[in-house]
Amino acid sequence: MKITVCIGSSCHIKGSRQVVEGIQRLIAEHNLGDKVELGGTFCMGQCQKGVCVTVDEKLFSVTPENVNEFFENNVVGKA
């Protein structure tokens, strides 16, 4: 499973660093390091949607506040 987080300027302002750190923590907590590849990219062209995150090419809008919920719903059990 590949997770990509936008680290462009708009998403950075909206908390992409905290989202990346949250996903890193959750990958470790769920022992998914061998199943999940986490990467970053610059602008995905969806700046109005907040921090853009893709999971295997499917786009999500994630905030530092909902990163746990996002991970539980879209990564755990699917990786």
N, C-alpha and C positions, 0 to 999 in steps of 0.2 A: 504494500500500500504506500502510495506517495502523497505526502501532504506538503503543499507549497503555500507559503505565507508571503503576501505582498509587503515589501519593505520600502516602497516608494514614499515620497514625501507626504502625501495626503494620508496614507495608512499609518505612516510613522507618527504623525501628529495625533491620530486616533487610537494609538496604543499598540502598534504591531510588535514592538519589543516585548511588552508584557504578554501578548498573545503567544509569541515564540517561546518565551520562558515558561509560560503555563503549559504549552504543549510538550515541551522538553520534560518538564516535571512529571506530567501525566504519562508520557511514554515510559519513563523510568519506573513510576509507581506501579504500572500495569505490566512491567517486564515485556514490553513490546519492541525493544530496541532492535531485535533481529527481524521484525516484521514490518516496521514503519520507517520509511525514509522521509526525513524532514528537510525541506529546503526553502530557500528564499528566492524571490524574484522582484524585479521592479515593476512598475505600473501594469496592472491587468486591465486597465481601461474601465473600471467600475468604481471610480473614486467615491461616488455618492453613496455607495453601499457600506462604507465603513472599512474595517480591516478585512480585505479580501483573502480568503483561504480556499484553496482547492483540495479536494480529496479525490484522487484519481480522476482529475479533470472536472469534477462537479464543483461549482462555485457556491461558497457560503459567505455570509457576513458575520464576522466574529468580533466580539469586544472582550476586553480584559475581564469584564464582569460575567460573561456567559461562556468563557472558554471551557469550563468544566462540563457544562451541559452539552456544548457542542461536541466535546470529545466523547462523552458517554453515549450520545445519540448517533454519532457518525463514524466512530473509530472502534470503540470497545465492542468486541464480538464480531467485528467485520474484518479485522486485520488478520 
